[in-house]
Amino acid sequence: MESASQDINLNSPNKGLLADAMTDVPVDSAAAARTAAPEGLSAAEEEELRAEIAKVEEEIGTLRQVLAAKERHCGELKRKLGLTPLDGLKQNLSKSWHDVQVSNAYKKTQETLSQAGQKTSAALSNVGSVISRKLGDMRNSATFKSFEDRVGTIKSRVVGSRENSTDGLQSPSAGDKPPQDSAPF
């Protein structure tokens, strides 16, 4: 196989050991021809930069593989310990909530809301006592007394006419009470 058509073998034991700068890197000659060299760079500098890019991209691929292997190993260890992803999520949420609670922003917000709650409570208490006092004043007024008397009169007429009716409906009296059940429940 010629080096221009080879793919990078990410599982190679010789990974990272380059015999020459670009032997394992596929080259798209059409793309290379379209990209003009930036002004001020010689052909040798451009080739050196391209080799550096290839090396860094290969290192990135290697690091991704190492990270994936480490994550699998970590997952296996957690599974052996009986830790589930839900346990990890709970632990992360607990830690995050704790971090929020100890933050200065949270403490300042909590203090501000506490003060606002106290002021609101005091204001509502004042409003309640003012309303209570006004209702008491209104109840002692002549207009309310007159209204109360009229309602009492109407009530006595309605209740009185009900007691005098002969519909067979009787109001319960002391002798008509049903026997009480003495069971505790």
C-alpha positions as CSV (number, residue, x, y, z in Angstrom):
1,M,0.0,0.0,0.0
2,E,1.2,3.4,-0.7
3,S,1.3,5.9,2.2
4,A,-1.0,8.4,0.5
5,S,-4.0,6.0,0.5
6,Q,-3.4,4.5,4.0
7,D,-5.7,5.2,6.9
8,I,-4.4,5.9,10.4
9,N,-4.6,2.7,12.4
10,L,-5.6,3.9,15.9
11,N,-5.0,0.5,17.4
12,S,-1.5,0.1,16.2
13,P,1.1,-0.8,18.8
14,N,3.5,1.6,17.0
15,K,1.2,4.5,17.4
16,G,3.1,7.7,17.9
17,L,6.3,6.3,16.5
18,L,6.7,8.0,13.1
19,A,9.4,6.7,10.9
20,D,9.1,9.8,8.8
21,A,6.9,12.8,9.4
22,M,3.8,11.9,7.4
23,T,3.9,8.2,6.4
24,D,0.6,7.2,8.2
25,V,-1.4,10.4,7.3
26,P,-3.6,10.2,4.2
27,V,-3.1,13.2,2.0
28,D,-5.8,14.6,-0.2
29,S,-3.7,16.0,-3.0
30,A,-6.7,17.9,-4.5
31,A,-7.3,19.7,-1.2
32,A,-3.7,20.5,-0.8
33,A,-3.6,22.0,-4.3
34,R,-6.6,24.2,-3.6
35,T,-5.1,25.6,-0.4
36,A,-2.5,28.2,-1.2
37,A,0.3,28.7,1.2
38,P,-0.1,31.7,3.4
39,E,2.1,34.6,2.4
40,G,5.4,34.8,4.3
41,L,5.8,31.0,4.8
42,S,8.3,29.0,2.8
43,A,7.5,25.6,1.6
44,A,9.7,24.0,4.3
45,E,7.9,26.0,7.0
46,E,4.5,25.0,5.6
47,E,5.5,21.4,5.5
48,E,6.8,21.6,9.1
49,L,3.5,23.1,10.3
50,R,1.5,20.4,8.5
51,A,3.6,17.7,10.1
52,E,3.0,19.4,13.5
53,I,-0.7,19.4,12.9
54,A,-0.7,15.7,12.0
55,K,1.3,14.9,15.1
56,V,-1.1,16.9,17.4
57,E,-4.2,15.3,15.7
58,E,-2.7,11.9,16.3
59,E,-2.0,12.7,20.0
60,I,-5.6,13.9,20.3
61,G,-6.8,10.6,18.9
62,T,-4.6,8.7,21.3
63,L,-5.8,10.8,24.3
64,R,-9.4,10.1,23.3
65,Q,-8.7,6.4,23.2
66,V,-7.0,6.5,26.6
67,L,-9.9,8.5,28.1
68,A,-12.5,6.0,26.7
69,A,-10.5,3.1,28.2
70,K,-10.2,4.9,31.6
71,E,-14.0,5.6,31.5
72,R,-14.8,2.0,30.8
73,H,-12.4,0.9,33.6
74,C,-14.1,3.4,36.0
75,G,-17.5,2.0,35.0
76,E,-16.4,-1.5,35.7
77,L,-15.0,-0.5,39.1
78,K,-18.3,1.2,40.0
79,R,-20.3,-1.8,38.9
80,K,-18.1,-4.1,41.1
81,L,-18.8,-1.8,44.0
82,G,-22.5,-1.8,43.3
83,L,-22.7,1.9,42.5
84,T,-25.3,2.8,40.0
85,P,-25.5,5.9,37.7
86,L,-28.3,7.1,39.9
87,D,-26.1,7.0,43.0
88,G,-23.5,9.2,41.1
89,L,-26.3,11.6,40.0
90,K,-27.5,11.9,43.6
91,Q,-24.0,12.5,44.9
92,N,-23.4,15.1,42.2
93,L,-26.7,16.9,43.0
94,S,-26.0,16.9,46.7
95,K,-22.5,18.3,46.1
96,S,-23.9,20.9,43.7
97,W,-26.6,21.9,46.2
98,H,-24.1,22.2,49.0
99,D,-21.8,24.4,46.8
100,V,-24.8,26.6,46.0
101,Q,-25.7,26.9,49.7
102,V,-22.2,28.0,50.7
103,S,-21.9,30.5,47.9
104,N,-21.9,34.2,48.7
105,A,-24.7,34.9,46.1
106,Y,-27.0,32.3,47.8
107,K,-26.3,33.7,51.3
108,K,-27.0,37.3,50.2
109,T,-30.2,36.2,48.4
110,Q,-31.3,34.2,51.4
111,E,-30.7,37.2,53.7
112,T,-32.5,39.6,51.4
113,L,-35.5,37.2,51.1
114,S,-35.6,36.7,54.8
115,Q,-35.7,40.5,55.4
116,A,-38.4,40.9,52.7
117,G,-40.4,38.1,54.4
118,Q,-40.2,39.8,57.8
119,K,-41.2,43.2,56.4
120,T,-44.1,41.6,54.5
121,S,-45.2,39.7,57.6
122,A,-45.1,43.0,59.6
123,A,-47.1,44.8,56.9
124,L,-49.7,42.1,56.7
125,S,-50.0,42.1,60.4
126,N,-50.6,45.8,60.4
127,V,-53.2,45.5,57.6
128,G,-55.0,42.8,59.6
129,S,-55.2,44.8,62.7
130,V,-56.4,47.9,60.8
131,I,-59.1,45.8,59.1
132,S,-60.1,44.2,62.4
133,R,-60.3,47.7,64.1
134,K,-62.4,49.1,61.2
135,L,-64.8,46.1,61.3
136,G,-65.1,46.6,65.0
137,D,-65.8,50.3,64.5
138,M,-68.3,49.4,61.7
139,R,-70.1,46.9,64.0
140,N,-70.5,49.5,66.7
141,S,-71.9,52.1,64.2
142,A,-75.6,53.0,64.2
143,T,-76.1,51.8,60.6
144,F,-74.8,48.3,61.4
145,K,-76.9,48.2,64.6
146,S,-80.0,49.0,62.5
147,F,-79.1,46.4,59.9
148,E,-78.4,43.8,62.6
149,D,-81.8,44.5,64.2
150,R,-83.6,44.1,60.8
151,V,-81.8,40.8,60.1
152,G,-82.7,39.6,63.6
153,T,-86.4,40.5,63.0
154,I,-86.5,38.8,59.6
155,K,-84.8,35.7,61.1
156,S,-87.3,35.5,64.0
157,R,-90.2,35.8,61.5
158,V,-88.8,33.0,59.3
159,V,-88.0,30.7,62.2
160,G,-91.3,31.5,63.9
161,S,-93.3,30.6,60.8
162,R,-91.4,27.4,60.4
163,E,-92.2,26.3,64.0
164,N,-95.9,27.2,63.5
165,S,-96.2,25.2,60.2
166,T,-98.0,21.9,60.2
167,D,-96.0,20.1,57.6
168,G,-95.2,17.3,59.9
169,L,-91.6,18.5,60.2
170,Q,-90.6,18.9,63.8
171,S,-87.6,20.4,65.3
172,P,-85.6,17.9,67.3
173,S,-86.1,18.1,71.0
174,A,-84.2,16.6,73.9
175,G,-86.3,13.4,73.9
176,D,-85.8,12.7,70.2
177,K,-82.0,12.2,70.4
178,P,-80.8,8.9,69.0
179,P,-78.9,6.7,71.4
180,Q,-75.1,7.4,71.4
181,D,-72.8,4.6,70.4
182,S,-70.3,4.1,73.2
183,A,-67.7,2.4,70.9
184,P,-64.4,4.3,70.8
185,F,-64.2,4.2,67.0
